[in-house]
Amino acid sequence: MKSLSLLPLLTAVAAGFGSLAMTTEALAQQTVEHAVSVQRFHAAPGPRNYFTMRGARTDGTKVWSAGIMANYAFEPLTVRSCQNATSCDGSARQEDKKVVENMLTGDFLGSFTIVPRVQLGLRVPVMWLKGTGITPEGNDEPEGISAVGTGDPEIEGKFRIYGDPKAPFVIGATVFATAPLGNAINKDQFMGDKHPNAGARVIFDGEAKGFSFGGNLAGVYRKSVVIGGTDLGTEFRYNIGAGYRVSPVFRVMAEGFGTTRFSTKAGENTLEGLGGIQIAPLGSPLQFTLGGGTGIIQGVGVPKVRAFLGVLYVAEAKDQDGDGIEGAADQCPTEPEDRDGYEDSDGCPDLDNDLDSLPDKQDKCPSQPEDQDGFEDGDGCPELDNDKDGIPDTGDRCPKEPETKNGYKDDDGCPDEADTDNDGVPDARDKCVNEAEDTDGYEDTDGCPDPDNDNDGILDADDECVDEAETKNKFEDEDGCPDELPGKGKKK
């Protein structure tokens, strides 16, 4: 199936970036604290999320969900130790310790939507990990490490701040905190932090025509912990993701997530890439997630390879708004569909079907957008020929003045009178419709050219006195001016 074929591509791209990874370095003399969680994959509780990235489209009332997201990480913590206690120069004196080589975590997830804009979420990790461990001197633990137990549970409150669930852009936020149970149960086994963490997150959630995209930015307060030269403390966490809904059942997604302390030290900036799919069978309350990824910028908790698999049960009222659309098929479970023949299957009211800014209740043409050209724009109907002259406005040079249908330039849309010879005198008044008026100030309104204004037989072009007739007396009769014979005086 086409949707499934994209998963290997996304994984291959992530693997290509993985070649940029570095190994977290630690000198033997430096501190290697164990009271820290090396799990960076924090599954998002509740519906309408990505893998770890939160979405902001919370909706419904008394909607709850429960599920599990299991993920396997290969070599999430490798420390470069020095065989020589005084120097780490030269590859022969360095050794990579697979402190945590294998880690399997099951995040038990739960959520409850109190009101459409507010959701409570809970994540309880149960972990198994195994590795060589490391002593303060940089050596392997005599028996390695192997532990099973609870990690640090996290509780969060999510708020939809701007936009409705179907809007192209939605903004939300979360506040969250963790409890240090992992280290309390399995002391110094890299399963949990020694102190609680707390933070806040801003969510941007975009969606258009099946495509989805978004980002998270969080600030997290965390007590400082040192692993070799890497200081894990208060940090920024970020996510960026995109997806495409191939069908109502399949959604393909890619996500990148990481941390930064705005430091140049190795291990204090991380980035991991993920790709996968979500499957939500029609009519089922279950949602399945499958994917994998790799480290891009290596640091504590970023593995060489990660794989994950999850299932989520979403318990929504079958038809909260009574519009006949039940469960997950209703994208607006608290707002009834308006049933007007336009996108009636999504469960959301479409108050302006043609998106012309006129509500359907006031729109005489609710499925045809108004053309907003200053002519009868308040009725909601497009007027494609304002002056009703049969020439569409797009090709009408005079859209507000009807064409004069007289066989003369009838396709320009402007009223006009026929002027066959284009001399400015309409044919109705033109005595010479096929001969252009010469417009020389002499009888210019009759439409006829007057080549000899004074009718003396000498054309105006050769007549030195165009408005005075020549005196035909055989004396300079060709100049067109009246004159007298020599000796009798001459006037010019």
C-alpha positions as CSV (number, residue, x, y, z in Angstrom):
1,M,0.0,0.0,0.0
2,K,1.3,3.5,-0.9
3,S,1.1,4.8,2.7
4,L,3.2,2.1,4.0
5,S,5.9,2.6,1.4
6,L,6.8,6.0,2.8
7,L,7.9,4.5,6.2
8,P,11.2,3.0,4.8
9,L,12.0,6.3,3.1
10,L,11.5,8.3,6.4
11,T,13.6,5.8,8.3
12,A,16.3,5.9,5.6
13,V,16.5,9.7,5.8
14,A,16.7,9.6,9.6
15,A,19.5,7.0,9.4
16,G,21.4,9.2,7.0
17,F,21.4,12.0,9.5
18,G,22.5,9.5,12.2
19,S,26.0,9.4,10.6
20,L,26.5,12.8,12.2
21,A,26.3,11.4,15.7
22,M,29.0,11.8,18.3
23,T,29.8,9.8,21.4
24,T,29.4,11.4,24.8
25,E,32.9,11.8,26.3
26,A,34.0,11.4,29.9
27,L,37.4,11.3,31.4
28,A,38.1,8.7,34.1
29,Q,38.7,11.4,36.7
30,Q,35.5,13.2,36.0
31,T,32.2,12.6,37.8
32,V,29.8,10.0,36.3
33,E,26.6,10.4,38.3
34,H,24.0,7.6,38.0
35,A,20.9,9.3,39.5
36,V,19.6,10.4,36.1
37,S,17.1,9.2,33.6
38,V,18.6,8.4,30.2
39,Q,15.2,8.1,28.5
40,R,14.6,11.0,26.1
41,F,11.5,9.5,24.4
42,H,8.5,10.8,26.3
43,A,5.3,9.6,24.6
44,A,2.5,12.1,24.3
45,P,-0.7,11.2,26.3
46,G,-4.1,11.6,24.7
47,P,-5.5,11.7,21.2
48,R,-4.6,14.0,18.3
49,N,-0.8,14.0,18.9
50,Y,2.3,12.9,17.0
51,F,4.8,10.5,18.7
52,T,6.3,12.7,21.4
53,M,5.1,16.0,20.0
54,R,1.9,17.4,21.5
55,G,-1.0,18.6,19.4
56,A,-3.3,21.4,20.5
57,R,-6.7,20.2,19.1
58,T,-8.2,19.1,22.4
59,D,-12.0,18.7,22.2
60,G,-15.0,17.0,23.8
61,T,-16.2,16.8,27.4
62,K,-15.4,13.9,29.7
63,V,-13.4,12.2,27.0
64,W,-10.8,9.9,28.3
65,S,-8.0,7.7,26.8
66,A,-5.7,5.0,27.9
67,G,-2.9,3.2,26.2
68,I,0.7,2.1,26.1
69,M,3.6,3.2,23.9
70,A,6.6,0.8,24.0
71,N,10.0,1.8,22.7
72,Y,13.3,0.1,22.4
73,A,16.6,2.1,22.4
74,F,20.0,0.6,21.4
75,E,23.0,2.2,23.2
76,P,21.3,5.3,24.6
77,L,24.3,5.9,26.9
78,T,27.9,5.3,25.7
79,V,30.7,7.0,27.6
80,R,34.2,7.5,26.2
81,S,36.5,6.5,29.1
82,C,40.3,7.0,29.4
83,Q,42.4,3.9,30.1
84,N,45.2,6.3,31.3
85,A,44.2,8.2,34.4
86,T,46.2,11.2,33.5
87,S,45.7,11.6,29.8
88,C,43.1,10.8,27.2
89,D,45.2,11.7,24.2
90,G,45.3,9.1,21.4
91,S,42.7,6.5,20.4
92,A,44.7,3.8,22.1
93,R,44.0,5.4,25.5
94,Q,40.2,5.7,24.8
95,E,37.5,3.1,25.2
96,D,33.8,3.4,24.6
97,K,31.8,2.1,27.5
98,K,28.3,0.9,26.6
99,V,27.0,2.0,30.0
100,V,23.4,1.4,28.9
101,E,23.4,-0.9,25.9
102,N,19.7,-1.9,25.8
103,M,16.7,-0.1,27.1
104,L,13.0,-1.1,26.8
105,T,10.4,1.3,28.1
106,G,6.6,1.0,28.2
107,D,4.9,4.4,28.7
108,F,1.5,3.8,30.2
109,L,-0.6,6.7,29.1
110,G,-3.9,8.3,30.2
111,S,-5.8,11.4,29.5
112,F,-9.1,13.1,30.6
113,T,-10.6,16.1,28.8
114,I,-12.5,18.1,31.5
115,V,-13.9,20.6,29.1
116,P,-13.2,21.0,25.3
117,R,-10.2,23.2,25.9
118,V,-8.6,21.5,28.9
119,Q,-7.0,18.1,29.1
120,L,-5.2,16.3,31.9
121,G,-2.5,13.8,30.9
122,L,-0.5,11.1,32.7
123,R,2.6,9.2,31.6
124,V,4.0,6.3,33.8
125,P,7.1,4.7,32.4
126,V,8.0,1.1,33.2
127,M,11.6,0.3,32.2
128,W,14.1,-2.4,31.7
129,L,17.7,-1.6,30.9
130,K,21.0,-3.5,30.7
131,G,24.6,-2.4,30.2
132,T,28.2,-2.5,31.5
133,G,27.6,0.3,33.9
134,I,30.6,2.5,34.9
135,T,32.5,3.1,38.0
136,P,33.8,6.6,39.1
137,E,37.2,5.4,37.9
138,G,35.8,4.8,34.4
139,N,35.8,1.0,34.6
140,D,32.9,-1.4,34.0
141,E,30.8,-2.3,36.9
142,P,31.9,-5.8,38.1
143,E,28.5,-7.3,37.4
144,G,27.3,-4.6,35.0
145,I,23.8,-3.1,35.5
146,S,20.4,-4.7,34.9
147,A,17.3,-3.2,36.3
148,V,13.5,-3.3,36.0
149,G,11.1,-0.8,37.5
150,T,9.2,2.4,37.3
151,G,10.7,5.4,35.8
152,D,9.7,9.0,36.6
153,P,5.9,9.5,36.2
154,E,4.8,12.8,34.5
155,I,1.6,14.7,34.9
156,E,0.6,17.5,32.5
157,G,-2.2,19.9,31.9
158,K,-2.9,20.9,28.3
159,F,-4.8,24.0,27.2
160,R,-6.2,24.9,23.8
161,I,-5.6,28.7,23.8
162,Y,-6.4,29.8,20.3
163,G,-8.5,28.3,17.5
164,D,-11.2,25.7,17.3
165,P,-10.4,22.0,16.7
166,K,-10.8,22.3,12.9
167,A,-9.1,25.6,12.4
168,P,-6.0,25.7,10.1
169,F,-3.9,27.0,13.0
170,V,-4.3,26.2,16.7
171,I,-2.1,27.3,19.6
172,G,-1.9,25.6,22.9
173,A,0.2,25.1,26.0
174,T,1.1,22.6,28.6
175,V,2.5,22.7,32.1
176,F,4.1,19.5,33.5
177,A,6.0,18.0,36.3
178,T,7.7,14.6,37.1
179,A,8.1,12.7,40.3
180,P,11.6,11.1,41.1
181,L,10.3,7.5,41.6
182,G,12.8,5.8,39.2
183,N,15.9,6.6,41.2
184,A,14.0,6.0,44.5
185,I,13.1,2.4,43.4
186,N,16.3,1.6,41.5
187,K,19.0,3.8,43.0
188,D,21.8,4.9,40.6
189,Q,20.6,2.7,37.7
190,F,20.0,5.6,35.1
191,M,16.2,5.0,35.5
192,G,15.2,8.3,37.0
193,D,16.3,11.7,38.2
194,K,17.1,12.4,41.8
195,H,14.9,15.4,42.0
196,P,11.5,16.4,40.4
197,N,11.5,18.2,37.1
198,A,8.9,20.9,36.0
199,G,8.3,22.9,32.9
200,A,6.0,24.6,30.5
201,R,5.5,24.0,26.7
202,V,4.1,26.1,23.9
203,I,2.3,24.2,21.1
204,F,1.8,25.2,17.5
205,D,-0.6,22.9,15.5
206,G,-1.3,23.4,11.8
207,E,-3.5,21.4,9.4
208,A,-4.6,21.9,5.8
209,K,-6.1,19.5,3.3
210,G,-4.8,16.3,4.9
211,F,-1.3,17.8,5.7
212,S,-0.4,18.5,9.3
213,F,2.6,20.3,10.8
214,G,3.6,21.8,14.0
215,G,6.1,22.4,16.7
216,N,6.6,22.4,20.5
217,L,9.0,24.5,22.6
218,A,9.4,23.7,26.3
219,G,11.5,25.0,29.1
220,V,12.4,22.4,31.8
221,Y,13.8,23.1,35.2
222,R,16.1,20.2,36.2
223,K,18.7,19.9,38.9
224,S,22.2,19.7,37.5
225,V,23.7,16.2,37.0
226,V,27.2,15.6,35.6
227,I,28.1,12.6,33.4
228,G,31.8,13.1,32.5
229,G,32.0,16.4,30.7
230,T,28.3,16.6,30.1
231,D,26.2,18.7,32.4
232,L,22.5,17.8,32.4
233,G,20.4,20.5,34.0
234,T,17.8,23.1,33.1
235,E,17.3,22.9,29.4
236,F,15.1,23.7,26.4
237,R,13.2,20.9,24.7
238,Y,11.9,21.2,21.1
239,N,9.9,19.2,18.7
240,I,9.0,19.7,15.0
241,G,6.8,17.4,13.0
242,A,4.7,16.9,9.9
243,G,2.2,14.4,8.7
244,Y,-0.1,13.5,5.9
245,R,-3.4,11.7,6.2
246,V,-3.4,9.3,3.3
247,S,-6.9,8.1,4.1
248,P,-9.3,8.3,7.1
249,V,-7.4,5.3,8.5
250,F,-3.7,5.9,7.7
251,R,-1.6,8.8,8.7
252,V,2.1,9.0,7.8
253,M,4.3,11.2,10.1
254,A,7.9,12.4,10.7
255,E,9.2,14.1,13.8
256,G,12.4,15.5,15.2
257,F,12.9,16.2,18.9
258,G,15.8,17.3,21.0
259,T,17.3,19.4,23.7
260,T,19.7,22.3,24.0
261,R,21.5,24.2,26.8
262,F,22.9,26.6,24.2
263,S,26.3,25.1,25.0
264,T,29.1,23.9,22.7
265,K,30.0,21.0,25.0
266,A,29.6,17.5,23.6
267,G,26.4,15.8,24.8
268,E,24.6,19.0,25.9
269,N,22.7,19.4,22.6
270,T,20.7,16.5,21.3
271,L,18.5,15.7,18.3
272,E,16.7,12.5,17.3
273,G,14.7,11.8,14.1
274,L,11.6,9.6,13.9
275,G,9.3,8.3,11.2
276,G,6.2,6.2,11.4
277,I,2.4,5.7,10.9
278,Q,-0.8,5.9,12.8
279,I,-3.7,3.6,12.0
280,A,-7.2,4.4,13.3
281,P,-9.6,1.7,12.0
282,L,-13.0,3.2,11.0
283,G,-15.6,2.7,13.7
284,S,-13.0,1.6,16.2
285,P,-12.0,3.4,19.4
286,L,-8.4,2.1,19.0
287,Q,-5.4,4.0,17.4
288,F,-2.2,2.1,16.6
289,T,1.2,3.7,16.2
290,L,4.4,2.1,14.7
291,G,7.7,3.7,13.8
292,G,11.4,4.0,14.3
293,G,14.3,6.4,14.2
294,T,17.9,7.2,15.1
295,G,20.1,9.8,16.8
296,I,21.2,12.8,14.7
297,I,23.1,14.8,17.3
298,Q,24.3,12.4,19.9
299,G,24.0,13.0,23.6
300,V,23.0,11.4,26.8
301,G,19.8,9.4,26.1
302,V,20.0,9.5,22.3
303,P,20.3,6.0,20.9
304,K,21.8,4.7,17.7
305,V,18.5,3.1,16.9
306,R,15.0,3.4,18.3
307,A,11.8,1.4,17.5
308,F,8.4,2.0,19.0
309,L,4.9,0.5,18.9
310,G,1.8,1.8,20.7
311,V,-2.0,1.4,21.0
312,L,-4.4,4.0,22.4
313,Y,-8.0,3.5,23.4
314,V,-10.1,6.7,23.1
315,A,-13.5,6.7,24.9
316,E,-15.7,9.4,23.5
317,A,-19.4,9.8,23.8
318,K,-20.8,8.2,20.7
319,D,-22.6,11.4,19.7
320,Q,-22.1,14.2,22.2
321,D,-23.6,16.9,20.0
322,G,-26.5,14.8,18.6
323,D,-25.7,15.4,15.0
324,G,-25.7,11.7,14.0
325,I,-21.9,11.5,13.6
326,E,-20.3,9.3,16.3
327,G,-17.0,8.8,17.9
328,A,-13.7,9.5,16.1
329,A,-15.5,10.3,12.9
330,D,-16.8,13.5,14.5
331,Q,-14.0,16.1,14.3
332,C,-16.2,18.6,16.4
333,P,-17.8,16.3,18.9
334,T,-19.3,19.2,20.9
335,E,-20.6,21.2,17.9
336,P,-23.4,19.7,15.7
337,E,-23.0,19.4,12.0
338,D,-25.2,21.9,10.1
339,R,-26.4,19.4,7.5
340,D,-26.5,21.6,4.4
341,G,-25.0,19.2,1.8
342,Y,-21.5,20.6,2.3
343,E,-18.9,18.5,4.1
344,D,-21.6,16.9,6.3
345,S,-19.5,13.9,7.1
346,D,-16.9,15.6,9.3
347,G,-19.3,16.5,12.1
348,C,-18.3,20.2,12.1
349,P,-20.7,23.1,11.3
350,D,-19.6,25.0,8.1
351,L,-21.2,28.4,8.7
352,D,-19.8,29.9,5.4
353,N,-19.5,27.1,2.9
354,D,-18.1,29.2,0.1
355,L,-15.7,31.2,2.3
356,D,-16.8,34.6,1.0
357,S,-17.2,36.1,4.5
358,L,-21.0,36.1,4.3
359,P,-22.7,33.6,6.7
360,D,-24.8,31.0,4.9
361,K,-27.9,32.3,6.7
362,Q,-27.5,35.6,4.8
363,D,-26.0,34.2,1.7
364,K,-28.4,33.7,-1.3
365,C,-25.7,31.6,-3.0
366,P,-24.1,29.7,-0.1
367,S,-22.1,27.4,-2.4
368,Q,-20.9,30.1,-4.8
369,P,-18.5,32.8,-3.4
370,E,-19.4,36.5,-3.9
371,D,-17.0,38.1,-6.4
372,Q,-16.6,41.3,-4.3
373,D,-16.4,43.8,-7.1
374,G,-18.4,46.6,-5.6
375,F,-21.7,45.5,-7.3
376,E,-24.4,43.9,-5.1
377,D,-21.7,42.4,-2.9
378,G,-24.2,42.0,0.0
379,D,-26.2,39.2,-1.4
380,G,-23.5,36.5,-1.5
381,C,-23.9,35.7,-5.2
382,P,-21.3,36.3,-7.8
383,E,-22.4,38.8,-10.5
384,L,-20.4,37.7,-13.5
385,D,-21.9,40.3,-15.8
386,N,-22.8,43.4,-13.8
387,D,-24.3,45.4,-16.7
388,K,-26.0,42.3,-18.2
389,D,-24.8,43.0,-21.7
390,G,-23.8,39.4,-22.4
391,I,-20.1,40.1,-22.0
392,P,-18.5,38.6,-18.8
393,D,-17.0,41.2,-16.5
394,T,-13.6,39.6,-16.8
395,G,-13.5,40.7,-20.5
396,D,-15.7,43.8,-20.3
397,R,-13.9,47.1,-20.6
398,C,-16.9,48.9,-19.2
399,P,-18.4,46.4,-16.7
400,K,-21.0,48.9,-15.4
401,E,-22.1,50.2,-18.8
402,P,-23.9,47.9,-21.2
403,E,-22.6,47.4,-24.7
404,T,-24.5,49.0,-27.6
405,K,-25.3,46.1,-30.0
406,N,-24.9,47.9,-33.3
407,G,-22.3,45.8,-35.1
408,Y,-19.5,48.1,-34.1
409,K,-16.9,46.9,-31.6
410,D,-19.6,44.8,-29.9
411,D,-17.1,42.7,-28.1
412,D,-15.4,45.3,-25.9
413,G,-18.4,45.8,-23.5
414,C,-18.5,49.6,-23.9
415,P,-21.5,51.6,-25.3
416,D,-20.6,53.3,-28.6
417,E,-21.9,54.5,-31.9
418,A,-20.7,53.1,-35.2
419,D,-18.0,55.1,-36.9
420,T,-16.9,53.1,-39.9
421,D,-14.2,55.5,-41.0
422,N,-13.0,56.2,-37.5
423,D,-13.1,60.0,-38.0
424,G,-14.9,60.8,-34.8
425,V,-18.2,61.5,-36.6
426,P,-20.8,58.7,-35.9
427,D,-22.2,57.1,-39.0
428,A,-25.6,58.4,-38.1
429,R,-24.4,61.9,-38.8
430,D,-21.6,61.1,-41.2
431,K,-22.4,62.0,-44.8
432,C,-19.4,60.1,-46.0
433,V,-19.3,56.9,-43.8
434,N,-16.4,55.4,-45.8
435,E,-14.3,58.5,-46.1
436,A,-12.7,60.1,-43.0
437,E,-13.3,63.7,-42.3
438,D,-10.1,65.7,-42.7
439,T,-10.7,67.8,-39.6
440,D,-9.1,71.1,-40.7
441,G,-11.6,73.5,-39.2
442,Y,-13.8,73.6,-42.3
443,E,-17.1,71.8,-42.2
444,D,-15.7,69.2,-39.9
445,T,-19.1,68.0,-38.6
446,D,-20.4,66.5,-41.8
447,G,-17.9,63.6,-41.8
448,C,-16.8,64.3,-45.3
449,P,-13.2,65.3,-46.3
450,D,-13.0,68.7,-47.9
451,P,-9.9,68.7,-50.1
452,D,-10.6,72.2,-51.6
453,N,-12.1,74.4,-49.0
454,D,-12.4,77.5,-51.2
455,N,-13.6,75.5,-54.2
456,D,-11.1,77.2,-56.5
457,G,-9.9,74.0,-58.1
458,I,-6.6,74.0,-56.3
459,L,-6.3,71.3,-53.6
460,D,-5.7,72.6,-50.1
461,A,-2.4,70.7,-50.0
462,D,-1.1,73.0,-52.8
463,D,-3.2,76.1,-52.0
464,E,-1.4,79.0,-50.4
465,C,-4.7,80.6,-49.5
466,V,-7.0,77.6,-48.6
467,D,-9.9,79.8,-47.5
468,E,-9.7,82.4,-50.4
469,A,-10.5,81.4,-53.9
470,E,-8.0,81.9,-56.7
471,T,-8.8,84.7,-59.2
472,K,-8.7,83.0,-62.6
473,N,-7.0,85.7,-64.6
474,K,-4.1,83.8,-66.0
475,F,-1.7,85.5,-63.6
476,E,-0.2,83.1,-61.0
477,D,-3.4,81.0,-61.1
478,E,-1.6,78.0,-59.6
479,D,-0.9,79.4,-56.1
480,G,-4.6,79.4,-55.0
481,C,-4.6,83.1,-54.0
482,P,-6.7,85.9,-55.4
483,D,-4.6,88.5,-57.3
484,E,-4.8,91.2,-60.1
485,L,-2.9,91.5,-63.3
486,P,0.4,93.5,-63.2
487,G,-0.1,97.2,-63.4
488,K,-3.4,97.0,-61.6
489,G,-1.9,96.1,-58.2
490,K,-1.6,92.7,-56.6
491,K,-2.6,91.6,-53.3
492,K,-1.5,88.5,-51.6
